[in-house]
Amino acid sequence: MALHPHFSAPTSVWTLAPAGMATLAYLLAAFSTQRAGQARTSLYTAWGLHLLSLVAGVFNTPAHFGFAPALSITAWLMLTMYLVEQQLYPRMRAASLLAVMGAVAVLLAVFFPGTSLANGPSVWLPLHLTLGVASYGLFAAAVVHAGLMTRAERRIRRASEDGAGVPLLTLERIMFHCVNAGFVLLTATLLVGWLFGEALYGHPWRFDHKTVFSLLAWVVFAVLLVGRARFGWRGLHATRMVYAGAVMLLLGYAGSRFVLEVLLGHGA
């Protein structure tokens, strides 16, 4: 499979219109002083428009993929999980942060649509990308919950009444659910890349920057899960490992693709 660089912003109104409206809706949800119900409506509107922009991107001819579309899908998945969780835990507070991240991710995907998949990609590529992006979304959600845990712990130490809105143990449990599911999907992603590397990329599986950082992330999360099961790791130690693993994973695909697509200007 050959990847051909294409970095200009897509000109289709079907791509630009929902992306622009999603960005505005995200910004309204993040910075507006309107009532909570109206802010929630803006967030749901942004979620729907973001999905529409992703679907429009899929039907671009030829299809494109790269670091920015991956981050855009990840941001949408994070918001999806948050909106579901908020039905169970109405006091969970991360909407403003997720709205800002959503706006940035949508704009990045508009201006950096990635490389063109013009020459008939392998039938294994959709599976590989789906598994990888889904694992990104789950680990990103784990990072958000780790951040909420960190904030809650600080406020508990300061005896602040304005806590995270959700019990600390609940946040921790959700975080580890995300890590467990993300680890399974990351393992599957790496296995598909290893077993079908030549069909996916035109060469056997090799230890490039993407692979090394992805494997380092896998090791960090594996150690965390073993430590949790065997030694009861939790709290600050666990959140730090979640942050470390997420950084490795971010450098693995999005970081390496950013360097190739933007800094070096090619999609090899």
N, C-alpha and C positions, 0 to 999 in steps of 0.2 A: 504494500500500500504506500503510495507516495502522497506526501502532504505538500500542498502548494501554498505559499504565503499569500495572504490577502488581508490587509490590515486597515483598509479604508472603511469608514463608517457606512453601514448599510443605508441605502437611499430609499428603500421601500417605505411608503407611508404606513403600510400594515405593520411594519416593525417599529418605526419611529413614533407613531402616534400613541400606542399603548405604553411604550417605554417612557415617553415624556409625561403622560398623564399619571403613570405609576410613580414617577419621581416626585411630581407635585403632591400627590396624595400622601406619599411617605413623609415629605417635609411638613405637610399640614399636621399629620399625626404626631410628628416628633417635636415640633416647636410651637404649635398653636396653643393658645391659652383657653381654648374652648372647653366646654363641659366634657366630662368623661365619656358620656354616651356619644357625643359628636366625634371625639377623638377616636373612639373605637370604630365608628362607622368609616372614618378616613382610613384606618388601618385595614379594615376588611376590603375597602375599595382598592387600596394599594395592592393588597394580596391578589385580588382578582385580576387587576390590570397587569401586574407583574407576571402572573401565569399566562395571560394573553400574549405578552411580549415574548415569553419563552416559546410558546407554541408557534408564534409567527417566525421566530428565529429558526425553528426546526425545519420550516418549509421554505427557507431560503434556498435558492438554486445557484450553485451547489451548496450543500450544507457546510457549516463551519463549526469549529470547536477549538477552544483554547483556554487560557487561564481565566479570562474574564467571564465567558459563559459558565465555566465551572463554578466560579465564585457567585455568579448570579443565581444559579440553581441552588447552590448551598444556602444562600441567604433566604431564598424562597422556602426551602425545606425547614430551615430554622424557624421562620415565621409561622409556617403551617403547624409545627409542633407546639409553638407557643400559644397559638390560638386554640388548639385542642386542649392544652393543659389549663388554659385560663378558664375553660368551662368547668374544670374540676377544682381549680384553685383560683378563684376570682381575685385574690389579693396579690397574685404574682405580679411583680413589677419589673418588666424589662422592655416594655413597648417602645419607649423613646429610643433606646439604644438599637433595637432591632430595626426600627424605622429608618434611622440614619444609615445603618449598614445596608438596608435594602435599597435606599436611594443611591448610595455610592455604587453598589453592585450593578444596578440597572444601567447607570451611566457608563460604567466601565465596559459592560457588554455591548453598548451601542458603539463606543469609539474603538474598542478592541475586540471585534467579533471572532478573532482567531484565524486558524488556517483552514483552507478549503479542503474538504474531503472529496476531491473531484474524480478520483480514479477507482471507483468501486471498492470501498473499504471492505475488509473482511467481515464475514457474518458474525465473527466473534467480537467485533469492535463495539457494537451497541451494548452487549452484555458487559464487556470490560468497563466501558464508560459509565454505565448505569450503576454497577457495583461500586466503582470508585467514587462517583459523586454522592451516592447514597451514604457511603461510609464517611465522606466529608461532612455531609449534613448532620449525621449523628454525633460525630466528634465535635463539630461546631456547637451543637446543642449542649453537649457535655461541658464545653468551655463556658457557655452562658450560665449554666447552673453552677459551675465552679465559681464563677464571678459573683453570683448571687450568694453563694455560701461564704465567700471571702468577705463580702459586704456585711452579711448578717453577723458573722463572727466579730468583726470590728465594732459593730454597733452594740453587740452584747457586752463586749469588754468595756465600752464607754457607758454602759447602762442606759442606752438610748431607747426610748419607747418606739421610735420609728424604725421597726425592724424590716426584714425582707418581705414581710407579708405572708410568707409560707414557712412552716416549721423547718428548722435546720436539717433535721433527720430526713424529712421528706425531700428536700432539695438534694441531699446526699444520695438518697435511694434513686431518685430520677437520674442523677448524674451517672451512677454506676450502671443503670439500665441502658443508658445511651452508650456508655463505653463498651459494655458487653456486646450489644447489637452491632456497634461500629466495628469492633474487633473481628467479629465473624465476617462481616462484609469486606473488611480490609484484607483478611486472610484469603477470602475467595478471589478478590481482585488480584492479589499477588500470584495466586495459583494459576489463574487464567492467563496472566501475563507471562508466567514461566512456561506453561504448557503450550501456549499458542502464540508465543512471541514472534515467530517468523511470519505467521499468517497476519498478525496484527500490524507489525512494523516493518516487515520485509527483511528482518535479520533475527537471529536467535536472541534469546533473553541475555542481557548483558548488564554489567554493573556500571551504569552511568549515574549521574547525579540524582536523577529521579528515583532510580531503584535503590540507591544507597540510603537516601533520606527516608524513603517509604519503609525500608526494612528497619531503620533505626526507630521510626515511629512505632512499627509493629513490636519491636523489642520492648520499648518503653511501656506500651499498653499491656503487653504480656506480663512484664514484671509487676506492674500495678495490680493486675487481676490476680496473679499468684499471691502477691503480698496481701491483698485484701482477703483472699480465701484462707491463707495459712496463718497470717499474723495480724489480721484485723486492721490493716492500714486504713486510715480515714483522716478527715480533717485537713489541716494544712499540708501534710505530707502528700495526701492523695491529690489535692487540687494542684499542687506544684507539678506533679507528674502528669496530670491531664494537660496542663499548660505546655509542658515540655514536649509531650508527644504530639500535641496539636501543631506546635511550631515546626517540628520535624516533618509532619505530614504536609503542612502548608508549603514548606520549602521543596518537598518532594515533587509535587506536580505543578501547583500554581506558581511557585517561585522559579522553577526551572523553565517553565513555559513563558513566564514574563521576561526572563532574560533572553530567551531565544526569539520571541515574537517582537518584543519592544526594543530592548537594548541592542540586540544583534541584528534584528530585522529579517529573520528567516524562520522557517518552521521545521527545520530538519530535526 
